[in-house]
Amino acid sequence: MSVSAFVVEVPAAESLVGELRSRFDATSKLGVPAHITILFPFMAAEEITSDVLREAQTALNAVTSFAFSLPTIGRFPTTAYLSPAPSEPFVALTTALTERFPMFRPYGGAHEDTVPHLTVAQGDASNAASAAAELEHRLRALGPIRTRCKSVTLLENLSGHWREMHVFNLPNASQRT
């Protein structure tokens, strides 16, 4: 059975984290770009219809495009990540989708809070610590990534490799009705 996920792709972060992700995050080898997860897991890719896409776009229209940066490093026990600032628009995107599709909870409901993050290393505490130390050095030298969230991408995994299924453009503040 396949799976899908809503993410905000962050191509501006690739120069900072791409090499670390290739060493410490197995999903990068499966086609997953640098991203901030909005909702995973979502429904099986073969169940996603044009009506589902339309409903998702309606939900995501609740949040306008926004600027953000990746200024700080965070840790879960076996994960190192970059934290976006502000984090609230990412939480709002997750909330909008889970209100529209209540049967799909972030990470299957495993966590009580939504913690937006761009994973750099996962699966091993030692590797996460090494990646966090390297990230600290890179952030000091290069400064935080600054970019804009203009869209949310629906990724699907039908074959063991992730690929883009659909892109949902977020409205500009002036486009909001």
TORSE-742915 format. One record per residue: x, y, z of N, C-alpha, C, O in turn. Coordinates in steps of 0.001 Angstrom, whole numbers. Last residue first. Layout:
N
(atom (X; Y; Z); (X; Y; Z); (X; Y; Z); (X; Y; Z))
...
***
This chain:
177
(atom (-9964; 36256; 275); (-11330; 36774; 196); (-11995; 36755; 1540); (-13152; 37157; 1662))
(atom (-6654; 37069; -563); (-7589; 36464; 363); (-8961; 37091; 254); (-9097; 38310; 154))
(atom (-4754; 38372; -1981); (-5687; 37519; -2719); (-6784; 36931; -1842); (-7743; 36354; -2354))
(atom (-3055; 39644; -245); (-3945; 40502; -1053); (-4978; 39694; -1822); (-5977; 40251; -2276))
(atom (-1541; 37538; 759); (-2471; 38220; 1643); (-3470; 39067; 858); (-4625; 39189; 1268))
(atom (-1631; 34893; -1665); (-976; 36069; -1089); (-2000; 36736; -203); (-3201; 36532; -380))
(atom (-2377; 31395; -1094); (-2737; 32737; -1546); (-1803; 33791; -944); (-1257; 33606; 144))
(atom (-263; 28706; -2083); (-913; 29450; -1016); (-1260; 30834; -1539); (-517; 31392; -2347))
(atom (-660; 25991; -4288); (-172; 27345; -4080); (-963; 28006; -2966); (-2187; 27884; -2906))
(atom (140; 22751; -4106); (-945; 23652; -3717); (-340; 25029; -3463); (419; 25202; -2509))
(atom (1066; 20215; -6293); (1523; 21407; -5571); (317; 22320; -5353); (-427; 22621; -6286))
(atom (1297; 16645; -6302); (532; 17862; -6565); (1132; 19007; -5751); (1645; 18793; -4653))
(atom (3312; 14712; -6200); (2017; 14358; -6762); (1222; 15605; -7155); (561; 15631; -8193))
(atom (6730; 14011; -6277); (5700; 15048; -6204); (4428; 14564; -6887); (4465; 14068; -8013))
(atom (7791; 10963; -4676); (7767; 11913; -5787); (6618; 12892; -5592); (5672; 12635; -4848))
(atom (9798; 8443; -3121); (8874; 9564; -3014); (8959; 10450; -4249); (10037; 10668; -4802))
(atom (9850; 4986; -3566); (10542; 6247; -3835); (9505; 7366; -3820); (8450; 7243; -4442))
(atom (8207; 2914; -3280); (9386; 2898; -2424); (10236; 4143; -2618); (11229; 4336; -1918))
(atom (6063; 3421; -4928); (7041; 2433; -5375); (8241; 2277; -4451); (9196; 1582; -4796))
(atom (4443; 5407; -4017); (3796; 4195; -4537); (4796; 3061; -4722); (4430; 1887; -4679))
(atom (4299; 8013; -2268); (5253; 6920; -2338); (4485; 5657; -2723); (3955; 4943; -1871))
(atom (3964; 11537; -2839); (3421; 10179; -2744); (4544; 9173; -2875); (5579; 9426; -3492))
(atom (3439; 14829; -1574); (4339; 13781; -2049); (3632; 12442; -1938); (2802; 12238; -1052))
(atom (2223; 17888; -2120); (1756; 16558; -1748); (2699; 15563; -2401); (2757; 15460; -3627))
(atom (3464; 20966; -951); (3571; 19878; -1920); (3004; 18601; -1324); (3269; 18271; -168))
(atom (2490; 24284; -738); (2595; 23020; -18); (2569; 21926; -1073); (1744; 21958; -1986))
(atom (3961; 27579; -1207); (3170; 26413; -1599); (3394; 25257; -632); (4332; 25245; 164))
(atom (5501; 29554; -262); (4488; 29954; -1236); (3569; 28798; -1599); (2525; 28999; -2219))
(atom (7502; 30619; 2150); (6608; 29497; 1880); (5505; 30009; 977); (4668; 30806; 1400))
(atom (10780; 31866; 1707); (9338; 32136; 1731); (8587; 30844; 1432); (8989; 30070; 563))
(atom (13769; 32363; 3672); (13048; 32027; 2448); (11560; 32331; 2629); (11156; 32976; 3596))
(atom (16935; 32052; 4976); (15744; 32916; 4943); (15063; 32673; 3607); (15686; 32764; 2549))
(atom (19041; 30252; 7076); (18355; 30278; 5787); (17144; 31194; 5945); (16418; 31111; 6936))
(atom (21393; 31977; 9228); (20194; 31160; 8980); (19703; 31283; 7542); (19926; 32297; 6881))
(atom (24993; 31839; 8674); (23753; 32469; 9114); (22567; 31605; 8737); (22711; 30619; 8014))
(atom (27469; 30735; 8133); (26627; 31174; 7018); (25391; 31955; 7427); (24805; 32662; 6607))
(atom (28764; 30165; 10583); (29526; 30660; 9428); (28631; 31311; 8372); (29001; 32328; 7785))
(atom (26727; 29285; 12272); (27595; 30387; 12708); (28312; 31007; 11505); (28451; 32228; 11421))
(atom (25744; 27169; 10718); (24890; 28330; 10993); (25710; 29527; 11456); (25422; 30662; 11075))
(atom (27952; 25415; 10795); (27497; 25991; 9524); (26623; 27216; 9739); (26750; 28201; 9011))
(atom (28053; 24767; 13551); (29218; 25374; 12879); (28776; 26072; 11586); (29190; 27201; 11321))
(atom (25547; 23567; 13815); (25902; 24733; 14626); (27060; 25491; 13976); (27030; 26717; 13871))
(atom (25818; 21358; 12097); (24853; 22415; 11791); (25183; 23701; 12548); (25106; 24794; 11987))
(atom (27678; 19873; 13571); (28050; 20393; 12254); (27108; 21519; 11828); (27549; 22519; 11262))
(atom (26071; 19271; 15796); (27332; 20007; 15963); (27783; 20625; 14639); (28219; 21776; 14604))
(atom (24009; 17817; 14566); (23705; 19068; 15269); (24960; 19914; 15457); (24918; 21134; 15297))
(atom (25435; 15577; 13633); (24805; 16480; 12680); (24491; 17825; 13325); (24685; 18868; 12700))
(atom (26148; 14434; 16103); (27179; 14860; 15140); (26618; 15862; 14141); (27253; 16874; 13840))
(atom (23592; 13879; 17137); (24491; 14786; 17853); (25586; 15310; 16926); (25914; 16496; 16959))
(atom (22700; 12047; 15239); (21968; 13296; 15428); (22835; 14323; 16149); (22813; 15505; 15808))
(atom (24510; 9972; 15658); (24515; 10685; 14380); (23793; 12017; 14489); (24223; 13007; 13898))
(atom (23666; 9267; 18264); (25037; 9705; 18017); (25141; 10482; 16702); (25787; 11528; 16646))
(atom (20980; 8479; 17889); (21308; 9615; 18749); (22713; 10157; 18488); (22922; 11370; 18491))
(atom (19375; 7757; 14925); (20490; 7367; 15772); (20937; 8595; 16572); (21240; 9636; 15989))
(atom (17200; 8765; 13475); (17339; 7331; 13642); (18411; 6884; 14599); (18381; 5742; 15057))
(atom (18263; 11578; 11477); (17284; 10840; 12271); (17655; 9370; 12365); (18313; 8807; 11490))
(atom (18986; 14894; 10531); (19503; 13566; 10895); (18435; 12872; 11719); (17781; 13494; 12557))
(atom (17308; 16911; 9699); (18630; 16814; 9085); (19239; 15445; 9356); (19934; 14896; 8501))
(atom (14034; 18108; 9269); (14902; 17035; 9754); (16201; 17006; 8956); (16204; 17067; 7727))
(atom (12656; 20924; 10161); (13295; 20398; 8966); (14332; 19378; 9439); (15387; 19752; 9951))
(atom (9514; 21313; 11891); (10966; 21142; 11856); (11414; 20622; 10495); (10654; 19971; 9777))
(atom (6896; 22006; 14185); (7436; 22130; 12827); (8964; 22050; 12853); (9617; 22638; 13716))
(atom (5279; 20136; 16208); (6571; 20801; 16290); (7137; 20890; 14871); (7785; 19953; 14404))
(atom (2267; 19775; 17784); (2873; 19898; 16459); (4147; 20712; 16620); (4111; 21842; 17107))
(atom (1742; 17498; 20525); (1972; 18826; 19968); (2536; 18734; 18560); (3190; 17758; 18192))
(atom (1474; 14726; 20933); (401; 15629; 21336); (526; 16995; 20666); (-482; 17587; 20280))
(atom (2113; 12095; 18641); (2609; 13223; 19443); (1460; 14175; 19741); (587; 14398; 18903))
(atom (761; 10175; 17172); (1780; 9727; 18132); (2266; 10834; 19063); (2774; 10554; 20149))
(atom (-1042; 10547; 15146); (-1471; 10889; 16502); (-463; 10524; 17566); (-786; 10556; 18754))
(atom (269; 10030; 12768); (-684; 9038; 13245); (-1173; 9297; 14655); (-1670; 8381; 15311))
(atom (1642; 12341; 12206); (2399; 11185; 12697); (1483; 10148; 13334); (1851; 9477; 14298))
(atom (-1333; 14148; 12470); (115; 14197; 12268); (811; 13022; 12962); (591; 12756; 14143))
(atom (-4151; 12229; 11369); (-3493; 13022; 12407); (-1995; 13053; 12124); (-1446; 12087; 11594))
(atom (-6914; 11828; 9558); (-5459; 11812; 9387); (-4836; 12784; 10368); (-4967; 14000; 10229))
(atom (-9560; 12261; 9947); (-9099; 10881; 10129); (-7580; 10742; 9972); (-7023; 9673; 10221))
(atom (-10115; 14912; 9323); (-9863; 14553; 10723); (-9399; 13118; 10943); (-8896; 12792; 12018))
(atom (-9548; 16952; 7135); (-9402; 15491; 7039); (-9106; 14936; 8440); (-7976; 14534; 8717))
(atom (-9924; 19532; 8029); (-10610; 19116; 6802); (-10621; 17597; 6673); (-11582; 17019; 6167))
(atom (-8297; 19557; 10264); (-9716; 19889; 10429); (-10525; 19438; 9216); (-11673; 19013; 9352))
(atom (-5880; 18954; 9103); (-6461; 17966; 10015); (-7923; 18287; 10333); (-8701; 17384; 10639))
(atom (-5443; 21287; 7541); (-5612; 19978; 6901); (-6259; 18962; 7835); (-7107; 18183; 7399))
(atom (-5279; 23270; 9545); (-6262; 23390; 8462); (-6509; 22040; 7792); (-7654; 21687; 7508))
(atom (-3098; 22327; 11072); (-4436; 22411; 11664); (-5506; 22465; 10579); (-6526; 21784; 10678))
(atom (-1015; 22669; 9226); (-1344; 21337; 9753); (-2763; 21321; 10306); (-3534; 20401; 10033))
(atom (-1116; 25472; 8950); (-1308; 24599; 7784); (-1706; 23194; 8222); (-2624; 22598; 7658))
(atom (-548; 26252; 11590); (-1845; 26604; 10998); (-2136; 25758; 9761); (-3282; 25366; 9541))
(atom (2063; 25379; 11826); (1048; 24753; 12671); (-337; 25035; 12087); (-1202; 24159; 12089))
(atom (3164; 27197; 10038); (3266; 25764; 9746); (2224; 24992; 10567); (1585; 24069; 10062))
(atom (2709; 29656; 11316); (2038; 29364; 10042); (2098; 27883; 9661); (1175; 27372; 9027))
(atom (4326; 29323; 13759); (2859; 29344; 13787); (2202; 29095; 12424); (1205; 28374; 12373))
(atom (7021; 29661; 13649); (6507; 28295; 13487); (4993; 28265; 13326); (4439; 27292; 12815))
(atom (8834; 32226; 11836); (7925; 31771; 12879); (7446; 30344; 12605); (7466; 29883; 11464))
(atom (11225; 29807; 12030); (10690; 30966; 12744); (10093; 31913; 11704); (10792; 32348; 10789))
(atom (11859; 26272; 12257); (11483; 27469; 11520); (10973; 28570; 12447); (10378; 28308; 13492))
(atom (14694; 24480; 13294); (13376; 24984; 13674); (13047; 26231; 12863); (13862; 27150; 12785))
(atom (16331; 21653; 12073); (16286; 23108; 12101); (14849; 23525; 12401); (13904; 22984; 11826))
(atom (17359; 18718; 13942); (16559; 19439; 12961); (16779; 20940; 13086); (17335; 21426; 14071))
(atom (18082; 15377; 14761); (18535; 16776; 14774); (17779; 17492; 13665); (17583; 16944; 12581))
(atom (17025; 12588; 16697); (16829; 13459; 15545); (17448; 14828; 15799); (17355; 15372; 16899))
(atom (16602; 11021; 18894); (17431; 10460; 17817); (17361; 11299; 16546); (17604; 10796; 15449))
(atom (15212; 12858; 20709); (16259; 11930; 21152); (17163; 11397; 20026); (18379; 11333; 20203))
(atom (15261; 15984; 18961); (14477; 14935; 19590); (15531; 13900; 19965); (16682; 14060; 19559))
(atom (16431; 19307; 18828); (16722; 17884; 18964); (15527; 17149; 19523); (14860; 17626; 20442))
(atom (17250; 22142; 16725); (16478; 21453; 17751); (16834; 19980; 17764); (17457; 19468; 16834))
(atom (18761; 25189; 15937); (18842; 23727; 15879); (18021; 23166; 17032); (18090; 23650; 18162))
(atom (17539; 28129; 14247); (17993; 27371; 15410); (17938; 25869; 15175); (17185; 25365; 14342))
(atom (16624; 29479; 11924); (17734; 30026; 12702); (18288; 29146; 13809); (19403; 29383; 14275))
(atom (15285; 29667; 9198); (15661; 28447; 9919); (16870; 28790; 10796); (18002; 28440; 10461))
(atom (12464; 31795; 8464); (13892; 31480; 8496); (14081; 30181; 9273); (13159; 29674; 9913))
(atom (9881; 32986; 6248); (10364; 32308; 7450); (11865; 32118; 7347); (12455; 32264; 6277))
(atom (6966; 34556; 4918); (8418; 34461; 5020); (8767; 33707; 6299); (8049; 33777; 7297))
(atom (4048; 33133; 3351); (4733; 33810; 4452); (6240; 33604; 4363); (6721; 32615; 3809))
(atom (741; 32941; 1958); (2184; 32719; 1853); (2888; 33583; 2908); (2380; 34632; 3303))
(atom (-2024; 32318; 4246); (-1381; 33021; 3134); (112; 32705; 3118); (678; 32263; 4117))
(atom (-4299; 29816; 4946); (-2996; 30382; 5321); (-2401; 31062; 4093); (-2290; 30453; 3029))
(atom (-6557; 28772; 3859); (-6710; 29478; 5132); (-5421; 30173; 5560); (-5447; 31030; 6443))
(atom (-5963; 27184; 1735); (-6221; 28600; 1452); (-6419; 29425; 2718); (-6446; 30655; 2654))
(atom (-5985; 24618; 2693); (-4710; 25336; 2709); (-4871; 26821; 2403); (-4015; 27628; 2768))
(atom (-8695; 23927; 2205); (-8158; 23979; 3571); (-6896; 24832; 3627); (-6754; 25675; 4512))
(atom (-8743; 24015; -605); (-9645; 24866; 179); (-9123; 25014; 1609); (-9115; 26117; 2155))
(atom (-6886; 21993; -1167); (-6603; 23372; -1560); (-7467; 24342; -772); (-6982; 25378; -318))
(atom (-8294; 19778; -160); (-7010; 20156; 428); (-6668; 21603; 77); (-6208; 22355; 936))
(atom (-10491; 19732; -1909); (-10699; 19945; -474); (-9414; 20386; 222); (-9439; 21261; 1088))
(atom (-9099; 19163; -4301); (-9878; 20403; -4179); (-10124; 20738; -2694); (-9981; 21888; -2281))
(atom (-8076; 16628; -3723); (-7163; 17734; -4016); (-7865; 19079; -3851); (-7284; 20025; -3319))
(atom (-10483; 15236; -3448); (-9565; 15334; -2307); (-8612; 16499; -2522); (-8366; 17276; -1599))
(atom (-11442; 15470; -6089); (-12206; 16040; -4975); (-11335; 16211; -3734); (-11438; 17224; -3042))
(atom (-9567; 14010; -7502); (-9629; 15453; -7735); (-10440; 16143; -6640); (-10153; 17290; -6297))
(atom (-8265; 11667; -5031); (-9048; 12042; -6205); (-8978; 13556; -6410); (-8406; 14282; -5597))
(atom (-6368; 9241; -3660); (-6457; 10698; -3784); (-7100; 11046; -5120); (-6558; 10761; -6187))
(atom (-5895; 6579; -3569); (-7215; 7032; -3108); (-7415; 8535; -3270); (-8512; 9044; -3041))
(atom (-3273; 6171; -4231); (-4283; 5744; -5211); (-5704; 6142; -4807); (-6622; 6050; -5622))
(atom (-1939; 6992; -1897); (-1897; 7825; -3106); (-2986; 7447; -4105); (-3558; 8321; -4756))
(atom (-3611; 6819; 1190); (-2914; 6094; 125); (-3029; 6905; -1163); (-4092; 7440; -1476))
(atom (-3504; 9884; 3168); (-4127; 8698; 2586); (-3258; 8041; 1521); (-2301; 8633; 1021))
(atom (-671; 10719; 5193); (-1957; 11057; 4618); (-2450; 9807; 3905); (-1833; 8751; 4046))
(atom (1219; 10593; 8276); (859; 10095; 6950); (-508; 10629; 6510); (-1371; 10942; 7329))
(atom (1741; 14018; 7824); (2169; 12667; 7444); (1752; 11745; 8577); (1923; 12099; 9744))
(atom (1713; 17334; 7103); (850; 16227; 7533); (1354; 14923; 6934); (1391; 14744; 5716))
(atom (4057; 18907; 6968); (2794; 19509; 7377); (1840; 18424; 7866); (1225; 18570; 8922))
(atom (7543; 18990; 7349); (6335; 18170; 7221); (5127; 18938; 7749); (5169; 19534; 8825))
(atom (9705; 20753; 5484); (9038; 20794; 6782); (7726; 20043; 6594); (6898; 20427; 5768))
(atom (12652; 19598; 3694); (11253; 19995; 3832); (10858; 20141; 5290); (11571; 19715; 6199))
(atom (14690; 18450; 1163); (14677; 19201; 2416); (13283; 19808; 2544); (12792; 20454; 1618))
(atom (12928; 15682; -499); (13765; 16885; -455); (13816; 17465; 954); (13077; 17029; 1837))
(atom (13079; 12284; -933); (12459; 13316; -105); (13397; 14521; -40); (14532; 14399; 421))
(atom (14218; 10146; -2275); (13616; 11220; -3054); (12966; 12323; -2252); (12354; 13220; -2831))
(atom (15549; 8413; -715); (14275; 7938; -1258); (13525; 9039; -2009); (12349; 8887; -2339))
(atom (17634; 9684; 407); (17964; 8731; -666); (16705; 8165; -1335); (16783; 7523; -2383))
(atom (16323; 11032; 2410); (16890; 11820; 1302); (17243; 10915; 122); (17159; 11336; -1032))
(atom (15682; 9163; 4326); (14625; 9582; 3401); (15173; 10396; 2234); (14549; 10445; 1174))
(atom (17913; 8844; 5973); (17678; 7862; 4905); (16612; 8308; 3912); (16632; 7872; 2761))
(atom (20070; 11069; 7047); (18610; 10954; 6913); (18306; 10073; 5709); (18427; 10509; 4564))
(atom (22863; 11338; 7051); (22179; 11034; 8306); (20659; 10910; 8223); (20015; 10666; 9244))
(atom (23937; 11896; 4496); (24653; 11015; 5423); (23777; 10492; 6555); (23922; 9344; 6977))
(atom (22105; 13598; 3348); (22491; 12395; 2593); (23248; 11405; 3480); (23203; 10199; 3235))
(atom (22021; 15614; 5283); (20853; 14737; 5096); (21247; 13477; 4337); (20764; 12392; 4659))
(atom (24534; 16763; 4809); (24244; 16125; 6103); (23057; 15183; 5987); (23082; 14079; 6530))
(atom (24143; 17762; 2223); (25186; 16747; 2457); (24953; 16023; 3789); (25151; 14812; 3882))
(atom (21977; 19617; 2705); (21906; 18511; 1746); (22898; 17397; 2015); (22533; 16221; 2031))
(atom (22082; 21889; 4328); (21787; 20592; 4944); (21864; 19398; 4004); (21820; 18259; 4469))
(atom (22852; 24164; 2824); (23249; 24045; 4224); (23140; 22609; 4727); (24005; 22151; 5474))
(atom (21742; 23790; 334); (23178; 24070; 421); (23697; 23921; 1848); (24864; 23586; 2050))
(atom (18988; 23387; 979); (19809; 22280; 463); (21308; 22552; 585); (22071; 21642; 907))
(atom (17405; 25504; 1665); (18177; 24858; 2732); (19137; 23800; 2217); (20018; 23360; 2956))
(atom (15962; 26249; -538); (17000; 27173; -75); (17879; 26554; 1008); (18988; 27033; 1245))
(atom (13961; 24322; -764); (15167; 24190; -1588); (16293; 25117; -1151); (17464; 24805; -1369))
(atom (11860; 23077; 1023); (12738; 24191; 1357); (14030; 24053; 544); (15075; 23707; 1095))
(atom (8416; 22209; 839); (9783; 22011; 366); (10597; 23266; 657); (10090; 24382; 551))
(atom (6230; 21255; 3089); (6723; 22501; 2519); (8167; 22229; 2129); (9030; 22043; 2986))
(atom (4030; 18450; 2538); (5267; 19051; 3023); (5437; 20447; 2421); (4861; 20767; 1381))
(atom (1935; 15752; 3073); (1977; 17170; 2729); (3238; 17758; 3342); (3488; 17584; 4534))
(atom (2137; 12439; 1783); (2481; 13413; 2822); (2405; 14814; 2251); (2763; 15047; 1097))
(atom (1086; 8975; 1393); (1353; 10319; 911); (1618; 11238; 2090); (1365; 10883; 3241))
(atom (1542; 5550; 385); (1296; 6566; 1390); (1583; 7921; 755); (2237; 8007; -284))
(atom (449; 2252; -709); (1205; 3493; -814); (821; 4446; 313); (-99; 4183; 1087))
(atom (840; -1187; 0); (0; 0; 0); (879; 1240; 0); (1930; 1267; 639))
***
